[in-house]
Amino acid sequence: MTAPKLMTLTDAAAERIRALISASGKDATGLRIGVKKGGCAGMEYTMTYAETKAPHDEVVEDKGVRILIDPTAVLFLLGTEMDYRSDRMSSGFVFNNPNQTGSCGCGESVSLTPATEAARVGATDS
């Protein structure tokens, strides 16, 4: 059995990230993704422009986009696919996360269970 990749992007997510970085006016080399405690379900995803790699960031390069993952978020994001969806009522990034155990009704926060350390080691070795 192959360990899951740390994180992957759909074509739509990669295209949207490129557009955001290009339009930001910042000297960003990628997007930093993490999780923090908050919201009614317990955790929220975070995204900021990354100008430099922090010492313990995990780097994921997919579809020409660089994602830097905060080290405290690695076990919560292992195996996640990041998508971007847009329809008549809303648009935004969607995290298809196998570690998600629940979410709030408004969709702003999630419940996450960390993956095992063994799965993490296999994901970063590939």
Steps between C-alpha positions, in 0.01 A plus 500: 500500500637839401491782752292802396671813369519780750275721287388530137329772296233481236558692177243759613677555836841536334363748247331708772812504721713617206248777427487612866878510535536687172237759598622539860784740427702308759831327448338165580663173403192297595212455735542397866224273629433409860226432751408682818255448783179688442144493380214295633641169372842556660747578220538728199726489197740792460658636181754779462747605236845353559797719418758260647512144624494474877756258649259209556246555220419200284511600132257356248539585132203396289386621157756781500388639838699503823315430823677535835339305781536619855667217699221500760247427223674211324319216677164677457551555124657167399326369188296819442398613153452875468240607244352831389132520417289784371127511438225761487483541878859462621858425417791378707753236581371162609711253696418136429667375817495133606582613856181705529250346739237773491417860413278779618180596324640821352805324352755727667652248739571128515581221741832332414673192636877487438637222279751266656870584499567181298275626220680837506845340463380297201347808337814711517723218377318475166 
